[in-house]
Amino acid sequence: MTRLTEEMIIDLPENARERSKKLKEQIGMDLKTLAFKSIGENPDDYDFSDYSVASVPITAGLGVIGGFSLSVKAILEEMGFECFVTTEPDVDGFYEALEKGADIIFVADDKRFLAYNAKTGIYSENVSSTAAGYSEALDIASGGLKGKDVLVIGAGRVGSESVRLLVSKGAKVKVTDIDFGKAKDVAAEYGAAALSNVSRAISEHKYILDASPGLIPGELIVEGAVISSMGIPYSFDAEGEKKSDMIIHDPLNIGTAVMAAKCVASPRK
C-alpha cells in the first residue's frame, strides 16, 4: 500500500461521519452502501451489527503510523461495526484480537493492508478494494460510464486493477503514466488504450480516475470534470476544485469500507 503519514489522516478519526455524509451528498450513497455496491451486494442483506472487528498496529518496516489504527476503527464504526484497537502490536496483537473474539481483523504494514474474517476464512486486501470502491464511485457520479471516455492516471497496482474494472463496466478506457511502458503493458492486458503525454491526456478527459501520487495542476482540468481520486497526497489545487463538478477523495475510508464489505459477504460470492 502507499504509505500514509500521520499528517494525512490526523483528523480522520473525528470526521469519518462527515466524510460519509459528504460522499452521500456527492453520489447519493453513504460509505457502507457504496462499499457493498462496489462488490455487487446489497448492504440490507447483511446484518453485521454483532460483528466484532479488531485493528492491529504493526511495527514492522517503517513502523506504526500515528492514528492509523484509530482511523480504521472510526471508519468501521461509521459503517456500523463494533471495533477495537488491540493493546499489543504485531503477532501478539493478532493473538489478542483472536482471544477477544474478533470476527474480522485488520492489519497493515508498508506493503500490504489486509482484513481477515477469522470465522469464515474470507480475506480482502486494500489494492483491489480501493480500485473497486473508486471505480464504482466514478460510475455512479457519471451517471454510468458505459460508452464514455475515461482516463486512468497511474499504471501501478491500483491503477491497473481500476483499468480492468472500468473496462468491465463498458467504459472506453485510456491509461497514462509517467512510465509509458507501464501504461502500454496495462492497456494491452485489459483492452484499453495507452497515452504517452500525461498532461495532454488530463486536459482531454472529463471523467478521470486518479491512481497517482502526482499533483495535477488546475490548468489541466477541463470544466465540469468528474474525478475519482484515491491518490495520496491530495492532488488538486483551488483552480482544479473550482473547474471540477466533483472530486471524490479520501485518504483511507473507501478502500477500508470495501475491505470490510468483502469480509462479511457470503462465502459463495
Backbone torsions as a table, in degrees:
resi	resn	phi	psi	omega
1	MET	NA	154.0	173.0
2	THR	-65.2	127.3	-175.6
3	ARG	-74.0	120.0	175.2
4	LEU	-76.2	163.4	169.7
5	THR	-115.2	161.9	-180.0
6	GLU	-58.4	-35.7	-177.5
7	GLU	-65.4	-31.8	-177.9
8	MET	-68.8	-26.4	-174.6
9	ILE	-123.1	16.2	-171.1
10	ILE	-58.8	-33.2	-178.0
11	ASP	-102.5	4.6	-173.5
12	LEU	-64.6	-44.3	-178.9
13	PRO	-57.8	-29.6	-178.1
14	GLU	-87.0	-18.2	-173.5
15	ASN	-122.0	20.7	179.3
16	ALA	-59.0	-39.8	179.7
17	ARG	-68.2	-39.6	178.7
18	GLU	-64.6	-37.3	178.2
19	ARG	-65.8	-39.1	178.0
20	SER	-65.6	-40.1	177.7
21	LYS	-64.0	-42.2	179.2
22	LYS	-63.4	-41.2	178.2
23	LEU	-59.9	-41.8	179.2
24	LYS	-65.4	-36.8	176.5
25	GLU	-64.4	-34.6	-177.5
26	GLN	-77.4	-47.7	-171.9
27	ILE	-120.9	1.0	178.6
28	GLY	81.1	10.3	178.9
29	MET	-135.1	139.1	173.3
30	ASP	-81.2	179.7	-173.9
31	LEU	-60.6	-45.1	-178.5
32	LYS	-63.1	-45.1	-178.0
33	THR	-64.4	-44.0	177.5
34	LEU	-60.8	-43.0	-177.7
35	ALA	-59.5	-45.8	-179.4
36	PHE	-72.7	-38.1	179.1
37	LYS	-63.6	-32.6	-178.3
38	SER	-67.3	-18.1	176.0
39	ILE	-111.3	15.8	175.4
40	GLY	75.2	27.4	-177.7
41	GLU	-123.8	159.5	176.1
42	ASN	-104.0	120.8	-178.1
43	PRO	-59.9	-24.6	-180.0
44	ASP	-68.1	-15.6	178.9
45	ASP	-81.5	-4.8	-174.4
46	TYR	-127.3	130.2	173.9
47	ASP	-107.2	104.6	-179.9
48	PHE	-117.5	23.5	179.3
49	SER	-65.4	-24.5	-179.6
50	ASP	-95.2	0.5	177.5
51	TYR	-68.7	137.8	171.8
52	SER	-105.7	128.0	-176.7
53	VAL	-122.9	137.3	179.0
54	ALA	-116.5	141.1	173.2
55	SER	-113.6	119.8	-173.1
56	VAL	-106.1	118.8	175.0
57	PRO	-66.4	143.7	-179.2
58	ILE	-122.6	129.7	-178.1
59	THR	-99.6	-2.2	-178.6
60	ALA	-65.7	162.1	177.7
61	GLY	64.8	-127.6	-179.8
62	LEU	-80.6	-1.5	171.8
63	GLY	95.3	-174.7	-175.8
64	VAL	-67.3	132.0	172.6
65	ILE	-87.6	121.1	-178.4
66	GLY	-55.6	126.5	177.0
67	GLY	85.1	-6.2	-175.2
68	PHE	-64.5	-52.4	-177.4
69	SER	-62.7	-37.6	177.1
70	LEU	-67.4	-34.0	177.8
71	SER	-66.6	-44.1	176.7
72	VAL	-59.2	-44.3	178.3
73	LYS	-57.6	-45.7	-177.8
74	ALA	-65.0	-41.0	179.1
75	ILE	-62.3	-46.1	-177.2
76	LEU	-68.9	-36.3	176.9
77	GLU	-66.3	-35.1	176.3
78	GLU	-62.8	-31.0	177.4
79	MET	-77.0	-16.4	179.4
80	GLY	112.4	5.0	177.9
81	PHE	-81.7	154.3	165.2
82	GLU	-88.7	126.4	-172.7
83	CYS	-139.7	146.1	175.4
84	PHE	-139.6	154.5	174.1
85	VAL	-97.9	129.5	-178.9
86	THR	-66.6	149.7	178.1
87	THR	-69.5	-39.4	-178.5
88	GLU	-98.5	153.2	176.9
89	PRO	-95.2	176.6	167.7
90	ASP	59.2	-145.3	-176.1
91	VAL	-62.9	-36.7	178.0
92	ASP	-63.9	-36.5	176.1
93	GLY	-67.7	-38.9	176.2
94	PHE	-62.0	-42.9	176.8
95	TYR	-61.4	-43.6	179.0
96	GLU	-59.6	-42.1	179.2
97	ALA	-60.8	-43.4	179.2
98	LEU	-65.8	-43.1	-179.9
99	GLU	-62.2	-31.9	-179.3
100	LYS	-88.8	5.5	173.6
101	GLY	81.1	25.1	179.2
102	ALA	-63.5	132.3	176.3
103	ASP	-80.3	-38.6	-178.8
104	ILE	-128.0	138.1	-177.7
105	ILE	-124.8	126.7	177.5
106	PHE	-103.7	130.5	177.5
107	VAL	-141.3	147.5	179.9
108	ALA	-148.3	135.3	168.7
109	ASP	-119.2	-162.9	-175.8
110	ASP	-66.4	-22.9	-173.6
111	LYS	-108.4	-27.1	-170.1
112	ARG	-145.0	141.3	176.7
113	PHE	-123.9	114.7	-172.5
114	LEU	-122.4	151.9	167.3
115	ALA	-126.1	136.1	-175.3
116	TYR	-130.7	125.9	176.0
117	ASN	-87.9	108.5	-174.9
118	ALA	-70.6	-16.4	-178.3
119	LYS	-89.7	-34.4	-174.2
120	THR	-112.2	-16.6	-175.8
121	GLY	83.9	-1.3	176.3
122	ILE	-69.3	139.0	174.7
123	TYR	-137.6	160.2	179.1
124	SER	-144.4	160.3	179.5
125	GLU	-133.4	164.0	-167.2
126	ASN	-74.7	-31.2	-175.6
127	VAL	-61.3	-58.1	-178.4
128	SER	-67.5	-32.8	-179.3
129	SER	-69.0	-41.6	178.0
130	THR	-64.8	-44.6	177.8
131	ALA	-59.2	-43.3	-179.1
132	ALA	-64.0	-44.7	-177.8
133	GLY	-65.3	-45.9	-177.2
134	TYR	-75.3	-31.7	175.0
135	SER	-66.0	-42.8	178.3
136	GLU	-65.4	-41.3	179.2
137	ALA	-61.2	-41.6	178.6
138	LEU	-66.5	-39.3	178.8
139	ASP	-61.0	-44.0	-179.8
140	ILE	-67.8	-47.0	-176.1
141	ALA	-63.5	-28.8	-177.9
142	SER	-87.8	-5.7	-174.9
143	GLY	77.9	18.8	-179.5
144	GLY	107.3	125.6	-174.6
145	LEU	-92.8	-5.3	-177.0
146	LYS	-56.9	123.6	178.9
147	GLY	81.8	-2.3	-178.2
148	LYS	-97.1	150.6	176.2
149	ASP	-77.2	126.4	-179.4
150	VAL	-129.9	134.4	177.1
151	LEU	-105.1	129.1	170.6
152	VAL	-105.0	122.8	177.9
153	ILE	-99.0	116.7	-179.6
154	GLY	107.8	123.1	-178.3
155	ALA	-112.9	31.7	174.0
156	GLY	-81.2	-159.8	-175.2
157	ARG	-62.7	-47.3	-178.7
158	VAL	-70.8	-41.9	178.8
159	GLY	-61.3	-42.7	179.6
160	SER	-61.3	-45.8	178.6
161	GLU	-65.4	-35.5	177.7
162	SER	-64.5	-41.4	176.0
163	VAL	-57.1	-47.3	-179.7
164	ARG	-58.5	-45.7	-177.4
165	LEU	-67.9	-41.3	-178.6
166	LEU	-68.8	-37.0	174.5
167	VAL	-61.8	-40.5	179.8
168	SER	-65.5	-22.0	176.9
169	LYS	-85.2	-0.8	177.8
170	GLY	89.9	8.5	178.2
171	ALA	-74.6	153.6	173.0
172	LYS	-92.0	96.3	-166.4
173	VAL	-94.0	133.2	169.1
174	LYS	-114.6	145.2	177.5
175	VAL	-127.6	138.0	179.0
176	THR	-134.6	150.8	-178.3
177	ASP	-158.7	150.9	177.3
178	ILE	-63.1	-22.5	171.8
179	ASP	-99.6	94.5	-174.1
180	PHE	-61.7	-30.7	177.9
181	GLY	-58.9	-42.2	178.0
182	LYS	-64.2	-42.3	179.6
183	ALA	-61.7	-42.9	179.7
184	LYS	-63.5	-41.1	-179.6
185	ASP	-63.2	-45.3	-179.8
186	VAL	-65.7	-43.5	179.8
187	ALA	-60.5	-43.6	-179.4
188	ALA	-64.9	-37.3	-177.5
189	GLU	-68.8	-35.6	-171.6
190	TYR	-113.8	6.6	176.8
191	GLY	78.1	32.9	176.6
192	ALA	-106.8	-173.2	175.7
193	ALA	-119.4	146.3	-179.9
194	ALA	-104.7	137.0	178.0
195	LEU	-118.1	131.4	-173.5
196	SER	-85.7	-30.6	-176.8
197	ASN	-95.1	102.1	-174.1
198	VAL	-61.7	-47.7	-177.4
199	SER	-61.6	-46.0	179.6
200	ARG	-63.5	-40.8	179.6
201	ALA	-59.3	-44.3	179.7
202	ILE	-62.2	-42.4	-175.6
203	SER	-71.4	-9.9	-177.8
204	GLU	-109.6	7.0	-176.1
205	HIS	-128.2	134.8	176.5
206	LYS	-85.0	-37.7	-177.2
207	TYR	-105.1	120.8	-172.7
208	ILE	-134.0	134.2	166.3
209	LEU	-110.3	117.2	-175.6
210	ASP	-99.8	109.7	178.0
211	ALA	-117.7	35.3	-177.1
212	SER	-124.0	147.9	176.5
213	PRO	-82.2	-1.5	-176.1
214	GLY	-75.6	150.2	175.7
215	LEU	-77.3	143.8	-178.7
216	ILE	-116.0	108.8	-179.4
217	PRO	-60.2	138.6	-178.4
218	GLY	-60.0	-26.9	-179.7
219	GLU	-63.8	-19.2	179.8
220	LEU	-87.6	-18.1	-174.8
221	ILE	-77.8	132.3	177.4
222	VAL	-79.8	152.0	176.6
223	GLU	-60.8	133.3	178.2
224	GLY	80.9	14.8	-179.1
225	ALA	-62.4	146.3	173.9
226	VAL	-118.7	118.3	-170.1
227	ILE	-127.2	131.3	173.4
228	SER	-111.7	112.9	-167.8
229	SER	-128.8	109.5	174.0
230	MET	-97.7	5.5	-178.2
231	GLY	-59.7	138.7	177.2
232	ILE	-121.7	125.3	2.0
233	PRO	-77.4	-179.8	177.6
234	TYR	-57.4	133.5	-164.8
235	SER	-98.6	-3.8	-164.4
236	PHE	-118.3	143.3	177.1
237	ASP	-97.2	-178.5	-175.9
238	ALA	-61.9	-37.5	179.6
239	GLU	-65.0	-43.5	178.7
240	GLY	-63.0	-39.7	178.0
241	GLU	-63.7	-41.0	-178.1
242	LYS	-67.8	-38.1	-176.9
243	LYS	-78.8	-23.5	-177.8
244	SER	-82.3	142.8	171.2
245	ASP	-73.1	-33.9	-176.8
246	MET	-159.6	136.5	170.0
247	ILE	-125.9	112.9	178.6
248	ILE	-93.8	119.7	-175.2
249	HIS	-157.9	142.3	164.6
250	ASP	-157.2	161.3	-176.8
251	PRO	-79.3	-18.2	-169.8
252	LEU	-157.4	-25.5	-164.4
253	ASN	-61.9	-52.8	-172.3
254	ILE	-64.4	-47.3	179.8
255	GLY	-60.7	-43.4	179.1
256	THR	-62.7	-41.6	-179.4
257	ALA	-64.0	-40.2	178.6
258	VAL	-67.4	-38.6	175.4
259	MET	-55.9	-45.3	-179.9
260	ALA	-64.5	-43.0	-180.0
261	ALA	-60.1	-42.4	178.7
262	LYS	-61.9	-34.2	-176.3
263	CYS	-76.7	-19.8	178.0
264	VAL	-103.6	-8.4	179.6
265	ALA	-65.5	156.3	-177.1
266	SER	-56.6	138.1	178.0
267	PRO	-56.4	-28.0	-179.3
268	ARG	-68.9	-16.0	179.1
269	LYS	-83.3	NA	NA
